[in-house]
Structure formats: C-alpha cells, structure tokens
C-alpha cells in the first residue's frame, strides 16, 4: 500500500486526491496548503489530516509519495520548494507540469532526485491515454517503421498573463508527446504571434523541431481557440505507416503505407473515456504501480526537464529569430 499526500488543494490537487482515494493500492494520508482553512476543508472532504507546512507534514506522517499540485507564475513557480523538501525526505514525487517555469530550478530538482536516488515524475498525462499506448505498441512492434515526421497541435482558450505563459504552461504536454514518439529534440526554430486584443501573452506559436534521429516535426499551439472543439491532434509518420491521434484520446487512425486499409480504434473500444480529466487516473495509477515496484518512472523528471529545455530554446529562437540548439543533459 502506497501512503500518499497531496500538496496544493486547488482543482488539480482534488483530481490527484480522488485518484489516490480510488486506487486500491494507495492510501491518501494528508493534504497540505499554505491556506490552513482551505487545507482543512479539503482534508475534511477526504477524511485525512490537514497541514499548512510541508515540513510539518513530512515530519509527522509516514508517507511513501507525494503529489505536488501547486501552481504559481506560469503554473510552475510554486513547484520547486515542496518538490525539493519531499526529495530531501526521500519521498517519491509526482509533480504537476510544467516541472518549473524556471529552468535552473528544474535542473536542480532533477539533479537532486538523481543524487538522492528518489523516484521523480511529472504529470505529463497526454502520453498515458489508451490511444497513445496503442500507437506506441505499433511503433515498438515495428509496424510504424522509422519515424520521419511528427505534426503536433494543441489549442484552446487561455488568458493574457505573462508573455511566455502560453508556451511554458501548456506545451510541456505537446513536446512530451512529440518526444514520446520521436525521441530527443536537438534543434528548434520558433515564431510567435500576439493575437488581437492581447497586451502580454505570445498566444499562438509555430515551432519547427529536428530530432536527434534526423526526423523533423512541427507544433502549432494556441491559447486563442475554444474549449468547445477538439483540443489536440498528433500525426506521426513513419517509413511503414502514418498514424493520427484525435483529441488526445478519442480516436486512433493507423494507415499502413502499402495498403489501402487502415486500422481505426475509437474511444469506446479503448474503454470509454468521458473527458480529459480521465487522463489523470491513467497517469497517477501508473505512478502508484511503478513506485510500489521500485521501477524507473515513465514521464520522469528527466522528461519534464527535457520538455522545458525545448521550450526555453523556442523562446530564445523567437527572441533572436534564429535556429537554437536544445540544452542536453
């Protein structure tokens, strides 16, 4: 039984808490939030203990793992301190994306997890859908062939906060999916647009990438679209076949190069996901399983850092108008 706690009691924290409560192999022990009243209300809902100090919680509870579901600037500035505290205490950590909006802090978290030999994962849940798993199976069985290009798109409606909120907060998902199928990204070239009516955010972007394998790819991202329509599309083209995942989980089309027939797998066959929030138990249940087994985590801190390094290179490209190399680790 994995004894867990959730740090951060907002909407995302509730999703994490629900997953631990509903997992037969996990037990939610405590929650923590700087706002004691908010933490207590949340704790009462789940029948666990409330804390307003991570240090106090780690010192008082017998925990195996924690979720860090805090937010902050660009959805990531409040991750560093609780992650580092949990790693120092030897607790496995699942941190919300982005790993951090500060690349130096992201590097430090990954380095500390390695030094402490503690499992550290990021909630890059788009790669955990049944559609992504089925395409990965096709790839591993050799039916896709050598990856030639990947076209990725992720768009929905967002606010107008800091200039790079859009890319830092949203596109760890997109880039992780591209890396999941294409491997390491080495070079990028990025253009960004500030849509009409916005004063701060670079809200739409076009990002070209080159993978270490030599394959190429493209990401179209936007905070200027609508939640009322599909938000994501991933196209992976190999030497033997081409595949398209529609809207994260809804449908997979797999099209062999030398045949007019194609395999189509709909959401109902996958198990009937009802919406994007269903990706949380898929990712968190896998985290529980791998922590209990002592395995190296999928969507690890290393993967989260790699996605942020691509993002920082994209920002440098936008600002300089040049192709940029991605920092390697």
PEKAVEN-V373725 format. One record per run of one state. SS is the DSSP state (a for helix, b for strand, c for the rest). FROM is the first residue (numbers start at 1). LEN is the number of residues. If there is no record, write none. Layout:
BEGIN
ss=SS from=FROM len=LEN
ss=SS from=FROM len=LEN
END
This chain:
BEGIN
ss=c from=1 len=1
ss=b from=2 len=6
ss=c from=8 len=3
ss=a from=11 len=12
ss=c from=23 len=3
ss=b from=26 len=7
ss=c from=33 len=3
ss=a from=36 len=11
ss=c from=47 len=2
ss=b from=49 len=3
ss=c from=52 len=2
ss=a from=54 len=7
ss=c from=61 len=4
ss=b from=65 len=4
ss=c from=69 len=4
ss=a from=73 len=3
ss=c from=76 len=4
ss=a from=80 len=9
ss=c from=89 len=3
ss=b from=92 len=4
ss=c from=96 len=7
ss=a from=103 len=14
ss=c from=117 len=3
ss=b from=120 len=3
ss=c from=123 len=2
ss=a from=125 len=4
ss=c from=129 len=1
ss=a from=130 len=11
ss=c from=141 len=6
ss=b from=147 len=9
ss=c from=156 len=1
ss=b from=157 len=1
ss=c from=158 len=7
ss=a from=165 len=6
ss=c from=171 len=1
ss=a from=172 len=11
ss=c from=183 len=2
ss=b from=185 len=9
ss=c from=194 len=10
ss=b from=204 len=8
ss=c from=212 len=4
ss=b from=216 len=7
ss=c from=223 len=1
ss=b from=224 len=1
ss=c from=225 len=7
ss=b from=232 len=7
ss=c from=239 len=2
ss=b from=241 len=6
ss=c from=247 len=4
ss=b from=251 len=6
ss=c from=257 len=5
ss=b from=262 len=5
ss=a from=267 len=4
ss=c from=271 len=7
ss=a from=278 len=16
ss=c from=294 len=6
ss=b from=300 len=1
ss=a from=301 len=20
ss=c from=321 len=3
ss=b from=324 len=2
ss=c from=326 len=4
END
